């Protein structure tokens, strides 16, 4: 992985794993969930990366009624909101965001309150546009979030560059039409041929205008 010098009309960022390193916190919470509900953590934890909490709960507990699912989701999200220990920036995130001279947005599978808290805990600037999981109809891998973010920053997704670390997010950004950069070590058929960087110290984004 080398250094990427990119130009775009706007930059769209996933949060967890792309801007914020929350892996230890998130995986611990999901392992606790698996122990409580008899789910195989070796299957759930990889599947959950990049997906909304309600989507993961419904996928692994498909027979539960909606009200019970919502109770579990509310509990998980409360635990996440009060667990900020160990939340840090992905290397280079603060410098990259602070130096951007083009519109940017965050598109996350976290709800708004949790996203704001995690960005703040990691010492990152507040996103001028935030598209969180609880304000869109369909989460990643559906393109809804990236399409909405591009619209809110005033551009077509095809004029934007999106940064992602998880397969559902990569699929979402690709489906929106954005140029996709993989951050980190994710490798799959979906990422074949995509640009990639090990972290955000290895990229610069400049405006096309």
N, C-alpha and C positions, 0 to 999 in steps of 0.2 A: 504494500500500500504506500503510495507516494503522496505528495502534497497536491491538493486540488485548488486551482484558481478559477472560480466560476463567475459567470455573469447571469443575472436573471432580473426580472421585474420585481419579484418579491420572493421571500424565503419562508417556507412553512416547516415547522418543526414538530415532531412528536416530542413528548416530554420524558416519560420514564424510560431510561436506557439510552436516550438520545441527548437530552439536556441534563437530566437528573439521574444520579445513580441511587436507585431505591431498591435494587434487587434483593438485598438481604432482608429488608423489612417486608417486602411483598411476598417473597417465598416463605418466610416464617409464618405469616398470616395464613397463606394457603395450605401450608403443611398442618397447621392447627385445625383448619377447616376439614382437611382430609381425615385427620384422626377423629374428629367429632362426628363425621358423617359416613365413615367407612368407605372413603374414596381412595383409589390408588394414587398417591402423590407423584409417582414416577410418570404417570400419564397426565394428571391434571396440571402440574406445575409448568411443563413445557407448553401445553396447550393454552394456558392462561395468559402468557406473555403477549401484550399488545391488545388484549381484549377487555371489554367492559366487565365489571364484576357481575352484573345481572346475567349477562350472556354466559359466563362461565358457570354460575350456579345453576342456571336452567339446563345447560348442557349435561352436567354431571348429576343433577337431581331432577330428571325430567318428569317424575310422577308427582312432585309436590304441587299443591295449589298455589296460585299466584300470591295470596296473602302470606303464606309461609315463606315463599321465595323472597318476598319483599322484606320480611322480618330478618331473614338471614343476611340479605344484602345490606340493610341498614346497620346491622351489628358489625359486619366486616368494615364498612366505610367509617363507622365511628372509631373502630380500633385504628384504622389507618390515619385518621385525622389527628389522633393524639400521639402517634408514634413518629416522631421526627428525628430521633436519635439515629445517626448513621446516614442521614440524607445529605448527600454532597453533590457538587456539580460533576458532570462528565468533564474530564480535562479539556480545557479550552473553551468551555461553553460561555463563561462570563465574558471573556475577552472578545469572543466572536459576536455575541449579542450586543455588547456595549459599543462595538465599533461599526455595526451595520449602518449603512446610509441608504437603505431601501426598506420598504414596508416589510414587516414580518408578523407571523402569527404562530400560535401553538395549537396543535390539534391533538387532543389527548383522550385516552380511554378512561381517565379519571374524572370524577365529578368536579364541578367548578371550585368548590370550597377546598377540596383536597389539592387540586392543582395549584391554586394560589398559595396554599401553605407550603407545599413542597418547593415551589420556585423560590419562595422567600427563604425557606430553611437552607436551600442550597446557595443562597447569596446571589441569585440571578435577578436581572431586571424584570419588572412587571411586563407581561406580554401586552402590547397595544391591542391585539386581537386574540381572544381565547375562545376556542371552540371545544367545550368539554363534553364528556359522554352523556351527561344528563340533560343536554340541550339539543340533541339530535335524535332523529327517529331511529336510524340504523347505525350501529357502531362498526368499527373496522372488523372485517375487510371491505365492507361497503364503502364507496367513495364519498358518501354524504358529507363527512367532516371536512375533507380536503376541498371539496367543491364549495362548501359554504365559506371556509376560510379564505379561499382565493377571491370569492365574490366580495367578502367584507374588506379585503385590502385593495380591491378595485381592479383586479386582473383576472384574465382567463387562467385556469389551472395550467394550461400548456405554456404559459409565460413564467411559471413559478418553478423553483427548485424545492423539493421536499426531502427532509432528512428523517430516516427511519432506522430502527434497529431490530424490529420483530416482523415476522412474516405477515401477520394480518395487516400491519401498518404499511408494509411494502406493497401488498396487494391493493390496499385502499388508495394509496398515492398513485400507483400506476394506473388504476382504473379511472382516476380523476383526469389523467392526461399529463400530470406533472412530471418533470424530470426528477428522477429519484437517486439519492445518494445513500448508500448503506453505511451506517455508523457502527463500528464494532466487528464482531466475528461471525455474524450470521451468514451461513452459506447453505443454499438450497437451489432447487431448480428455478425458483422464482427470482433469485438474486443473480443468476448467471448473466454475465455481460454488463451488469450495472456498475456504475462508479462506486468506489468505497473508500472510506478513511478509517483508521483505527480509533480515532477520537477527534474532537473538534479543534485540536491544536494544529491539525493537518489540512485545514481548509480556509479559504477566503471567499467571500461572496461580494461581488460588486454589482452595482446597478447597470442595467443596459441603457438607461436614459442619460 
